[in-house]
Amino acid sequence: MITEDKKSTVENQLPRDCTFTPQDWQVLAQYWYPVAQAGEVTDKPVAVKLLDVRLVCYRSNGKVVVARDLCFHRGAPLSKGWVENGEIVCPYHGFKYSCEGKCTSVPAHPDMKISPKLKLIVYPAVERYGLIWTSLASTEEQIPDFPGWDDPDYLNVLPPSFDIAGSAGRQMEGFLDVSHFAYVHTETFGDRNNTVVPQYTVKREGGGLLAEYVSTVSNYGKGQDNAAPEGFEWLREFRVFPPFAASLTVHFPNEGKLRILNCASPISARYTRLFCPIARNFDKDAPVEDTIKFNLQVFQEEPGDG
Ligand code: FES
């Protein structure tokens, strides 16, 4: 539930060229999303965007900081600045901000008392599954479960993020829509002669949804050795974590499990950055690059502007 206090805070942060309705933006800002891959965030600031809000990400003595990409002096983007002794330096007049957002230096007036109002807006930042997560409304942490990633029995694969000219909701539909496999993914794993989607039920689970679906559509890629016995039934478990994340666990022969976490991060109402960590407990010696290539090919097969 959005409290009145929280609501007014969020309203104050409504971005200037917001592509969402104010109501949608206020609701969506309450959730957590990944905004960058952890490996891309160093002490060199990077610019990212979430729900039309420009953000800067960087590391301050190893700790990840996510903040509004806006210096409150004259509005310069801090992502064009640099980090010095753990503090971000604005490239325009050299103001410095601590990782809590406090302005600690105004070089033109070194003896002046700095107003506490001169503050950078800092958001919570959590590093998980190789990604940096944040929430614009600074709500309590809600990051989807992704068993396997921290399990030593699994191999982790983190493909590069993928930008999509479409809404996060539409991308989620594509991830959950199994009936398009036979038409769209014919070069990777789909089969034009196996189009039927068996009936399955959807249950509520925690704050999300669970759908278990069994079919004979193989998950082995075209040209890959298919180790499934004749008539093997593939169990696929989809979990949905509102608003824009879902996981898929595919049960392979011999207790093999492939887990995929599909996180559609809404850059705006019409653009999405997809993050997709993968973990599997089989084929652990197979080159990671092959998985990344296969994953990219699957996404590129989707219709629309990728
Ligand atoms: S605009 Fe950032 S220090 Fe002036």
Residues whose N, C-alpha, C, O or C-beta is under 5 A from the ligand:
A	BS01	FES	C71 H73 R74 G75 A76 C90 Y92 H93 G94 F95
